Amino acid sequence: FNEGQAVGTGGILNPKPIHLRTGNYYYRFASSNLPREAQLGGGWWLDFENFKKIEAFSQQNGYSIRDAGRLMLALPYAWTRVDLKVRVLLALPLMAYAGEGKSAKGAKEGADRGTAWIPTQHIKVCQLYIPGLFIKGSRPREQLYEKVFTNPVVEALA
């Protein structure tokens, strides 16, 4: 899915392949203006421990969870609204790439005004990229995210 990310910016610094554990919860921030398959089938995720780092940072520093997520994950305004929190339970084994996020370049216009977004340096957050959760144009075939994730919860963020 193209979630507004510009080519050649963002991503993971030194990505390492990992096995995600079944029975664990995984989280992501998403946009309410995207279809449900983009919200659940987007590639960028966090494990429980790294989501809790963002949550703790927000509480300790007076940020909303949206702003803390945007700041710690370097998410330009042009890429995502960060107005939804998605939580899923992994039911089947899955591979992902893990690592610290790279800096990202915001749009030249709008709220970003060319801002260089740099993930927080004093608190490192390990991001997960899970390729192939949704393959555009492959409907009506069941998508990978529909097979591997159970109990999805999509919650609006204030």
N, C-alpha and C positions, 0 to 999 in steps of 0.2 A: 504494500500500500504506500502510496505517496501521501504522507501526512504533512506535507508542506516543507519537508526538509530539502535544503538546497544541495545539489550534487557537490561533493568535494569538501563538505564541512560537517562537523559533528562526527558521531560514530564512537567507536571504542579504541582507546590507545592500547596497543599490544593485545588484541583479543586472544583468549585462550579457550579452546573447546572444553566443555564440561558436560557431565551428565546431570540433568535435573532429577531430583528425587520425587518419586510418586508419593502421594499423601501429604505433600507440602503445599502451602498457599503461596501464590505468586501475585504480584501487584503491578499495576501500571497506571499512569495518568493518561487521560484521553480527552477528546473534544466532543461536546454535545452536538456539534453541527455535522459530525461524521455519521455514516450509517453504522448500525449495530455490528456488522461484520468487521468494520474498521476498528471499532472500540475493543472488540474481543480478539480480533485477528491481527492487530498491529504487532510488529516484531519486538518492540522495546518493553522490557519487564524488569522487575526487581524481586529479589527474594525477601522473605519476612524480615531478616535482620537488617537489610539495607533500607527497606521501607521504614522500619522503626527508627533508623538513624535520622531520616528526613523528618519524621513525625516529632522526634525528640528535639531536633534543631528548631523546628517551628515553635514548639511550646516554650523552650528555653530562651528564645530570642524575640518572641512576640510577633512572629510571622504567621500568616495563614499557611495551611498545608500546601495550598496552590503556589504561593510565592516561594516557600521553602523548596518545593519540588522544582520549580522553574530555575531557581538560583543554583541549587546543588547539582542538578542534572544538565545545566546549560541549555535550556529550552527557550529559544527565541519566541516572541509573541506571534510571529508569522507562521510558525510551525504548528502550534497547538494552543488551545484555550486553557488547557490544564484545569478544566472545570468538572471533570469526572474522575473518580477513583474506581478502578476495576480490580476485583479480587476473584481469583479462580483457584480451584483445587486441581492439582495435577493427578490424573487418573492412570496415565500410561507413561512409560519411560520416554524421555525426550532429550535431545542434544541442544545445546545453546553455545553461544560465545559469551564470555564474561570478561570484564575489565573495567577500568576507570574510563569515564567519558572524556572525549576530546573537546576542545573549544569549538564553538559554533559561531557562524556569522549570521546576524539578523538581516532582515530585509532592509534595503536602502531607504524605503519609505515607511510611513506608519509608525507604530509604537516603538519598533526596534531602532529606526533611524541609523542603520549601519552599525549597531552595537556589536562588539565582539563579546560573546557570552563565554565565560570561563568557569568551569565547575569549581566549587569550593575546594581550596587547597588544604585547609586545616582539618577537614573532615572528609575522608575519601568515601565515595559511594561506588560500589561495584554494580555496574549495569549488566543486564542480560540482553542479548539479541537472539531471538528465536526465528530463524528464517523459515519461510514456507507455511506459516500458520493460515494464511489466506492467499489463494492464487486467483487473481482477478480474471474474470471471464470463464472460470471453470464450473460455474453453476450449471446444472443442479447437483453436480457431484458433491458429496459431503466434504467439507473443508477440514483440514487438520485440526484447527482450533476446536471444532465441534466434536472431534474424536478424543482429544487428549485432556480437555478441560471439563470439569463438572462443577456444578453449583456456582455459576458465575453470579457475582453481585456487582451491579453498577450503581454507584452512589454519587449524587450531585455534591459538589464542593462549593462552599460559600466563598 
